[in-house]
């Protein structure tokens, strides 16, 4: 899903003529250094691989470039501008975290208290470890132990999202001990959105408007649904329109904004405080959000609402987003007083990443693209360690009750699984690294929530002596342009002696 290389053979003159026709709004006096970036974007728009792109760059105290390319609505010939509103996907987390830190400053929330202290009747449950160790901070930096979770509810289907209490009751369970590992969780930021709302005494959308959007002068930023506002149509990469959808993790996914608004938000996080903005966070609070507090690998990790990494010798604070019909990126380089935002109304993360890198290369000598991430790479010629070989029995916990599971790990590396009374199937895309087993079974968890879509059962299990435990995820195709869900369930197995 990452880093598709673009063809750059488009003649410069032809690309610029295309841009003249398709770009609709640019700040006067845009530096000539962006000509090549325009060429790259123009080719993507002209080839129809991207419906539209909106970009904005803040540098040394001012917005030096903001421009829209292509069509926000192809069918009605609505051109994109820097004020076109896009769904931000996971950049929503940076907004939710900003509201959270505002309430921390007001002493309404303590980062070191268990998140359960701020939830309603439904609480998260620890299947391993202790729920009281799942603090607000650990939820915010993705080390709480909450598993993978995505759940979309499309407007062209009858199913609507459940209330927060139902989601917590079904899926609010720790499948890793709190503090044990970094694991990105939309559910965690959905819970933080609920906490922000409850402590503000309003719904999430109103809390975000009062705590962040209005004080920072972000007139085109809001929590969905759009209502009567005009927003960019979201497209599949084949050109089909994506129906509007909601999630059960709004705090992770449901903020809308424009390039002009988003770059102003990014400038605030560079401590710029542009005209019309109130200082809702102290510099110390901003620094804490940008401070690495959990580590994904030796190059990157997470702060509070922001990814933190070292790239080309520079500290980078960033967040990206990707959902059906959406690809977004926001990159800050605090030492250079630089912020770059790129918004697109198609799930084309590779091309959006490349545009960000092209812009960064203009501003930062020696800038190099970042390597792709994603699901673990399958292990080639897998030879299982002796303590993994054998038969493992246990269960998957579901709202519908217990589902018995048998796993047979053979010395030749083949792993077969039997879920309930279904036929035995083989694990594919198997990976075993650092004591964790992952892969997918073409079978079913037989739950009401998951049977509405096609999926595989993706495993993320930890080997701990005579025990294999973790998450069994009913995972839709991650490359699907109409992705539906990835719903995690607790799975616990013990070796048969």
C-alpha positions as CSV (number, residue, x, y, z in Angstrom):
1,X,0.0,0.0,0.0
2,X,3.0,2.3,0.1
3,X,5.3,4.1,-2.3
4,X,4.1,3.5,-5.9
5,X,6.6,5.3,-8.0
6,X,5.2,8.0,-10.3
7,X,6.3,8.4,-13.9
8,X,8.0,11.8,-14.3
9,X,8.4,11.9,-18.1
10,X,5.7,14.5,-18.6
11,X,7.2,17.5,-20.5
12,X,7.5,20.6,-18.3
13,X,5.6,22.8,-20.8
14,X,2.7,20.4,-21.1
15,X,2.5,20.0,-17.3
16,X,2.4,23.7,-16.7
17,X,-0.3,24.2,-19.3
18,X,-2.4,21.6,-17.5
19,X,-1.8,23.4,-14.2
20,X,-2.9,26.6,-15.7
21,X,-6.2,25.1,-16.6
22,X,-6.7,22.9,-13.5
23,X,-5.2,24.9,-10.6
24,X,-7.7,27.4,-9.2
25,X,-6.1,29.3,-6.5
26,X,-2.6,30.2,-5.5
27,X,-1.0,32.7,-3.3
28,X,0.6,35.5,-5.3
29,X,4.4,35.3,-5.5
30,X,4.7,31.6,-4.9
31,X,8.4,30.7,-4.9
32,X,9.6,29.4,-8.3
33,X,11.2,26.4,-6.5
34,X,7.9,24.6,-6.5
35,X,7.7,24.4,-10.3
36,X,8.8,20.7,-10.4
37,X,6.2,19.8,-7.6
38,X,3.5,21.4,-9.7
39,X,4.7,19.3,-12.6
40,X,4.3,16.1,-10.6
41,X,0.9,17.0,-9.3
42,X,-0.3,18.2,-12.7
43,X,0.6,14.9,-14.3
44,X,-1.2,12.9,-11.6
45,X,-4.3,15.1,-12.0
46,X,-4.2,15.0,-15.8
47,X,-3.8,11.2,-15.8
48,X,-6.9,11.0,-13.5
49,X,-5.0,9.0,-11.0
50,X,-5.8,11.8,-8.5
51,X,-9.1,13.6,-8.7
52,X,-7.7,16.6,-6.8
53,X,-4.9,17.8,-4.6
54,X,-4.7,20.8,-2.2
55,X,-1.4,21.8,-0.8
56,X,-0.2,24.4,1.6
57,X,3.3,25.3,2.9
58,X,4.1,27.4,6.0
59,X,7.7,28.6,6.3
60,X,9.3,31.1,8.6
61,X,6.2,32.8,9.8
62,X,4.1,32.9,6.7
63,X,2.0,30.7,4.4
64,X,4.2,30.9,1.3
65,X,2.3,28.5,-1.0
66,X,-1.3,27.3,-1.0
67,X,-2.9,25.9,-4.2
68,X,-5.6,23.6,-5.4
69,X,-5.3,21.2,-8.4
70,X,-7.9,19.2,-10.2
71,X,-11.6,18.5,-9.4
72,X,-13.1,18.4,-6.0
73,X,-16.2,17.1,-7.8
74,X,-15.6,15.7,-11.2
75,X,-19.2,15.2,-12.2
76,X,-20.2,18.8,-11.4
77,X,-16.9,20.4,-12.5
78,X,-16.1,21.9,-9.1
79,X,-12.4,22.8,-9.0
80,X,-10.3,22.3,-6.0
81,X,-8.8,25.3,-4.1
82,X,-6.8,25.7,-0.9
83,X,-10.2,26.2,0.8
84,X,-11.7,23.0,-0.5
85,X,-12.8,20.8,2.5
86,X,-11.5,17.2,2.7
87,X,-12.1,14.5,5.3
88,X,-8.8,14.3,7.2
89,X,-8.9,10.6,8.3
90,X,-6.2,9.9,11.0
91,X,-5.0,13.5,11.1
92,X,-8.1,13.9,13.2
93,X,-6.0,12.3,16.0
94,X,-3.8,15.4,16.2
95,X,-6.9,17.6,16.7
96,X,-8.4,15.3,19.3
97,X,-5.0,15.3,21.2
98,X,-4.9,19.1,21.0
99,X,-8.3,19.3,22.7
100,X,-7.2,16.7,25.2
101,X,-4.1,18.7,26.2
102,X,-6.3,21.8,26.5
103,X,-8.3,20.0,29.1
104,X,-5.1,18.7,30.8
105,X,-4.0,22.3,31.1
106,X,-7.4,23.1,32.7
107,X,-6.8,20.2,35.1
108,X,-10.0,18.5,34.0
109,X,-8.0,15.5,32.8
110,X,-4.9,13.8,34.3
111,X,-2.7,12.0,31.7
112,X,-1.5,9.6,34.3
113,X,-4.9,8.4,35.5
114,X,-6.6,5.3,34.1
115,X,-8.8,6.2,31.1
116,X,-11.6,4.1,32.7
117,X,-11.8,7.0,35.3
118,X,-13.2,9.2,32.5
119,X,-15.4,6.7,30.7
120,X,-19.1,6.0,31.4
121,X,-20.8,2.8,32.5
122,X,-18.9,0.7,29.9
123,X,-15.2,0.3,30.8
124,X,-12.3,-1.2,28.9
125,X,-11.4,-4.7,30.2
126,X,-7.9,-6.2,30.5
127,X,-7.6,-9.7,29.0
128,X,-3.9,-9.5,30.0
129,X,-2.2,-7.0,32.3
130,X,-4.3,-4.6,34.4
131,X,-6.9,-2.1,33.2
132,X,-5.8,0.6,35.6
133,X,-2.4,0.6,33.8
134,X,-4.2,1.8,30.6
135,X,-3.7,5.5,31.4
136,X,-4.9,8.4,29.3
137,X,-1.3,8.9,28.2
138,X,-0.8,5.3,27.2
139,X,-4.0,5.5,25.1
140,X,-2.8,8.7,23.5
141,X,0.6,7.3,22.6
142,X,-0.7,3.9,21.5
143,X,0.8,1.7,24.3
144,X,-2.4,1.0,26.2
145,X,-2.7,-2.6,24.9
146,X,-5.8,-1.8,22.8
147,X,-5.8,-3.8,19.5
148,X,-6.4,-2.9,15.9
149,X,-9.9,-1.5,15.2
150,X,-11.6,0.1,12.2
151,X,-15.4,0.1,11.6
152,X,-17.0,2.1,8.8
153,X,-20.8,2.5,8.3
154,X,-21.7,3.5,4.8
155,X,-24.7,5.6,4.0
156,X,-25.8,3.3,1.2
157,X,-26.3,0.4,3.7
158,X,-28.9,0.1,6.4
159,X,-26.4,-0.4,9.3
160,X,-25.6,2.6,11.4
161,X,-22.9,3.1,14.0
162,X,-23.6,2.0,17.5
163,X,-23.3,4.2,20.6
164,X,-19.9,4.5,22.3
165,X,-21.0,2.2,25.2
166,X,-21.8,-0.6,22.8
167,X,-18.4,-0.3,21.0
168,X,-16.5,-0.3,24.4
169,X,-18.5,-3.3,25.6
170,X,-17.7,-5.3,22.5
171,X,-14.2,-4.2,21.6
172,X,-12.8,-2.3,24.5
173,X,-10.4,-5.0,25.6
174,X,-6.6,-5.0,26.2
175,X,-5.0,-7.7,24.1
176,X,-1.5,-6.7,25.2
177,X,-0.3,-5.6,28.7
178,X,-0.3,-1.8,29.0
179,X,3.1,-0.3,28.3
180,X,4.3,-3.5,26.6
181,X,4.4,-2.3,23.0
182,X,3.4,0.4,20.6
183,X,0.3,-0.6,18.6
184,X,-1.7,1.9,16.7
185,X,-5.3,1.9,17.7
186,X,-8.2,3.9,16.2
187,X,-10.3,2.6,19.1
188,X,-8.0,4.4,21.6
189,X,-8.5,7.8,19.9
190,X,-12.2,7.1,19.6
191,X,-12.2,6.7,23.4
192,X,-10.2,9.9,23.8
193,X,-12.8,11.7,21.8
194,X,-15.4,10.5,24.2
195,X,-13.3,11.6,27.1
196,X,-12.9,15.1,25.7
197,X,-16.6,15.3,25.1
198,X,-17.6,14.1,28.6
199,X,-15.1,16.4,30.4
200,X,-16.2,19.4,28.3
201,X,-19.9,18.5,29.0
202,X,-20.9,18.4,25.4
203,X,-20.9,16.1,22.4
204,X,-17.6,15.5,20.6
205,X,-18.2,17.8,17.6
206,X,-19.2,20.7,19.9
207,X,-16.3,20.1,22.2
208,X,-13.8,20.2,19.3
209,X,-15.4,23.4,18.0
210,X,-15.2,25.2,21.4
211,X,-11.7,23.9,22.4
212,X,-9.8,23.9,19.1
213,X,-11.5,25.0,15.9
214,X,-12.9,28.4,16.9
215,X,-10.0,29.5,19.1
216,X,-7.5,28.8,16.3
217,X,-9.7,30.5,13.7
218,X,-10.3,27.4,11.7
219,X,-13.6,28.4,10.0
220,X,-13.6,25.5,7.6
221,X,-12.8,22.8,10.1
222,X,-15.5,20.6,11.8
223,X,-16.4,17.1,12.8
224,X,-18.6,15.3,10.3
225,X,-21.1,14.8,8.9
226,X,-20.8,17.7,6.5
227,X,-24.5,18.6,6.6
228,X,-25.0,21.5,4.1
229,X,-21.3,22.2,3.8
230,X,-19.7,21.6,0.4
231,X,-16.8,19.1,0.7
232,X,-14.6,17.2,-1.8
233,X,-16.3,14.2,-3.3
234,X,-14.4,11.0,-2.2
235,X,-13.5,8.7,-5.1
236,X,-12.2,5.2,-5.5
237,X,-9.0,4.9,-7.6
238,X,-11.2,3.6,-10.4
239,X,-13.2,6.8,-10.4
240,X,-16.3,5.5,-8.6
241,X,-17.7,7.7,-5.9
242,X,-17.3,6.5,-2.3
243,X,-20.6,6.7,-0.3
244,X,-20.4,8.9,2.8
245,X,-19.5,6.9,5.9
246,X,-19.3,7.3,9.6
247,X,-17.2,5.4,12.1
248,X,-17.5,4.3,15.7
249,X,-14.1,6.1,16.4
250,X,-14.9,9.7,15.5
251,X,-12.0,11.0,17.6
252,X,-9.6,9.1,15.4
253,X,-11.1,9.7,12.0
254,X,-14.0,12.2,11.5
255,X,-12.5,15.8,11.3
256,X,-12.9,17.7,8.1
257,X,-10.7,20.6,7.1
258,X,-9.1,22.5,4.2
259,X,-5.4,22.9,3.3
260,X,-5.5,26.6,4.4
261,X,-7.0,25.7,7.8
262,X,-4.8,22.6,8.3
263,X,-1.6,24.6,7.7
264,X,-2.8,27.2,10.2
265,X,-3.3,24.4,12.7
266,X,0.2,23.1,11.9
267,X,1.6,26.6,12.3
268,X,0.1,26.8,15.7
269,X,2.0,23.6,16.6
270,X,5.1,25.4,15.4
271,X,4.3,28.0,18.0
272,X,3.6,30.6,15.3
273,X,0.3,31.9,16.7
274,X,-1.0,33.5,13.5
275,X,-3.5,36.4,13.6
276,X,-6.9,35.4,14.7
277,X,-5.6,32.5,16.8
278,X,-5.7,32.2,20.6
279,X,-2.9,30.5,22.5
280,X,-4.9,27.5,23.7
281,X,-1.8,25.5,24.6
282,X,1.4,26.6,26.4
283,X,4.7,26.0,24.6
284,X,5.4,23.3,27.2
285,X,2.2,21.5,26.3
286,X,3.1,21.6,22.6
287,X,6.5,20.3,23.4
288,X,5.1,17.4,25.3
289,X,2.8,16.5,22.5
290,X,5.8,16.4,20.1
291,X,8.0,14.5,22.5
292,X,8.6,10.8,21.7
293,X,6.9,8.8,24.4
294,X,6.5,5.4,22.7
295,X,8.7,3.8,20.2
296,X,7.6,1.9,17.1
297,X,11.1,1.1,15.8
298,X,14.6,2.5,16.0
299,X,13.7,5.5,13.8
300,X,10.2,6.5,14.8
301,X,7.5,6.5,17.4
302,X,4.6,8.5,18.8
303,X,4.1,11.5,21.1
304,X,0.6,12.7,21.9
305,X,-1.4,12.9,18.7
306,X,1.7,13.1,16.5
307,X,4.1,10.7,14.9
308,X,7.7,11.6,15.9
309,X,10.7,10.5,13.8
310,X,14.2,11.4,12.6
311,X,14.3,11.9,8.8
312,X,17.4,13.0,6.9
313,X,19.0,14.1,10.1
314,X,16.0,16.2,11.2
315,X,13.4,15.8,13.9
316,X,10.0,15.5,12.2
317,X,6.6,15.7,13.8
318,X,3.8,14.5,11.5
319,X,0.6,12.7,10.9
320,X,-1.0,11.1,7.9
321,X,-4.4,9.7,7.1
322,X,-5.9,7.2,4.7
323,X,-9.5,5.9,4.3
324,X,-11.7,5.1,1.3
325,X,-11.6,8.2,-0.9
326,X,-9.1,10.0,1.3
327,X,-5.3,10.4,1.6
328,X,-3.8,13.2,3.7
329,X,-0.5,14.2,5.2
330,X,0.8,16.9,7.5
331,X,4.5,17.2,8.1
332,X,6.2,19.6,10.6
333,X,10.0,20.2,10.9
334,X,10.1,22.4,14.0
335,X,13.8,23.4,13.7
336,X,13.2,24.7,10.2
337,X,9.9,26.4,11.1
338,X,8.3,24.4,8.3
339,X,4.9,22.8,7.8
340,X,3.6,21.0,4.7
341,X,0.1,19.7,4.2
342,X,-1.3,17.7,1.3
343,X,-4.9,16.6,0.9
344,X,-6.4,14.4,-1.7
345,X,-9.9,12.9,-2.4
346,X,-8.8,9.4,-3.3
347,X,-7.1,6.7,-1.3
348,X,-3.7,7.3,-3.0
349,X,-1.4,7.5,0.0
350,X,1.7,6.6,-2.1
351,X,1.3,9.6,-4.4
352,X,0.4,12.0,-1.5
353,X,3.6,10.8,0.3
354,X,5.6,11.5,-2.8
355,X,4.2,15.0,-3.1
356,X,5.1,15.8,0.5
357,X,8.6,14.5,-0.1
358,X,8.9,16.6,-3.3
359,X,7.9,19.7,-1.4
360,X,10.2,18.8,1.5
361,X,13.1,18.4,-0.9
362,X,12.6,22.0,-2.1
363,X,12.9,23.3,1.4
364,X,15.3,20.8,3.0
365,X,18.6,19.9,1.2
366,X,19.4,16.2,1.4
367,X,15.8,15.2,2.1
368,X,15.1,11.5,1.4
369,X,11.8,9.7,1.2
370,X,10.7,7.5,4.0
371,X,10.5,3.7,3.7
372,X,7.0,2.1,3.7
373,X,5.5,0.6,6.8
374,X,2.4,-1.6,7.2
375,X,1.7,-5.2,8.1
376,X,4.6,-7.4,9.0
377,X,6.5,-8.9,6.0
378,X,5.9,-12.6,5.7
379,X,8.7,-14.8,6.9
380,X,10.4,-16.8,4.1
381,X,11.2,-20.4,4.6
382,X,9.8,-20.3,8.1
383,X,11.3,-22.9,10.5
384,X,9.4,-22.6,13.8
385,X,11.3,-22.7,17.0
386,X,10.8,-25.8,19.1
387,X,8.6,-24.0,21.7
388,X,6.1,-23.1,19.0
389,X,5.8,-26.6,17.4
390,X,2.8,-28.6,18.5
391,X,-0.9,-28.4,19.1
392,X,-2.4,-25.3,20.7
393,X,-6.1,-25.2,21.9
394,X,-8.1,-22.4,23.3
395,X,-10.8,-19.9,22.3
396,X,-11.8,-16.6,20.8
397,X,-14.1,-14.5,23.0
398,X,-17.0,-12.9,21.1
399,X,-20.2,-11.1,22.0
400,X,-22.0,-14.2,20.8
401,X,-20.0,-16.5,23.1
402,X,-16.8,-18.6,23.0
403,X,-15.5,-19.9,19.7
404,X,-13.2,-22.9,20.2
405,X,-9.9,-22.8,18.3
406,X,-7.2,-25.4,17.5
407,X,-3.8,-24.5,16.0
408,X,-1.4,-27.1,14.7
409,X,2.2,-25.9,14.2
410,X,4.2,-28.4,12.2
411,X,8.0,-28.7,12.2
412,X,8.0,-27.8,8.5
413,X,6.5,-24.4,9.3
414,X,3.0,-25.1,8.1
415,X,0.3,-23.9,10.5
416,X,-3.3,-25.2,10.3
417,X,-6.2,-23.7,12.2
418,X,-9.7,-24.9,13.1
419,X,-12.3,-22.3,14.3
420,X,-15.4,-23.9,15.7
421,X,-16.9,-26.5,13.5
422,X,-15.5,-25.0,10.3
423,X,-13.1,-26.8,8.0
424,X,-9.4,-26.7,8.9
425,X,-7.4,-24.1,6.9
426,X,-3.8,-23.1,6.5
427,X,-2.2,-19.8,7.8
428,X,-1.0,-17.6,5.0
429,X,1.4,-14.6,5.0
430,X,2.9,-16.1,8.1
431,X,5.3,-13.9,10.0
432,X,7.2,-14.8,13.3
433,X,9.4,-12.1,14.7
434,X,10.4,-11.1,18.2
435,X,8.2,-13.8,19.6
436,X,5.0,-12.7,17.8
437,X,3.1,-14.8,15.3
438,X,1.0,-13.1,12.7
439,X,-0.8,-14.2,9.5
440,X,-4.3,-14.8,8.1
441,X,-6.7,-17.7,8.1
442,X,-9.4,-17.8,5.3
443,X,-12.1,-18.6,7.9
444,X,-14.8,-16.9,9.9
445,X,-15.3,-15.7,13.5
446,X,-19.1,-16.1,13.0
447,X,-20.1,-12.8,14.7
448,X,-23.1,-10.6,13.8
449,X,-20.8,-7.6,13.3
450,X,-18.3,-9.3,11.0
451,X,-20.6,-11.3,8.8
452,X,-21.7,-8.2,6.9
453,X,-18.5,-8.1,5.0
454,X,-15.8,-10.5,3.5
455,X,-12.7,-10.9,5.6
456,X,-9.9,-13.1,6.8
457,X,-9.0,-13.8,10.4
458,X,-5.8,-12.0,10.9
459,X,-3.8,-13.1,14.0
460,X,-1.5,-11.0,16.1
461,X,-0.3,-13.4,18.9
462,X,2.4,-13.3,21.5
463,X,4.3,-16.5,22.4
464,X,4.8,-16.6,26.2
465,X,6.0,-20.0,27.4
466,X,3.1,-22.4,27.1
467,X,0.7,-19.7,26.0
468,X,-0.2,-17.9,22.7
469,X,-2.4,-14.9,23.2
470,X,-3.5,-11.7,21.5
471,X,-5.9,-10.6,18.9
472,X,-7.9,-12.4,16.2
473,X,-9.1,-9.7,13.8
474,X,-11.9,-10.0,11.3
475,X,-10.0,-8.0,8.7
476,X,-11.4,-6.7,5.4
477,X,-9.0,-6.5,2.5
478,X,-6.6,-3.6,3.5
479,X,-6.3,-2.5,-0.1
480,X,-10.1,-2.4,-0.7
481,X,-11.3,0.9,-1.9
482,X,-14.6,0.3,0.1
483,X,-12.9,-1.1,3.2
484,X,-15.5,-2.0,5.9
485,X,-13.9,-3.1,9.1
486,X,-11.2,-4.7,11.1
487,X,-12.7,-6.0,14.4
488,X,-10.4,-7.5,17.1
489,X,-11.3,-10.3,19.5
490,X,-9.4,-11.8,22.4
491,X,-7.7,-15.1,21.5
492,X,-6.0,-17.3,24.1
493,X,-4.4,-20.6,23.4
494,X,-2.4,-23.1,25.5
495,X,-0.1,-25.9,24.4
496,X,-1.4,-29.4,24.5
497,X,1.0,-31.8,26.2
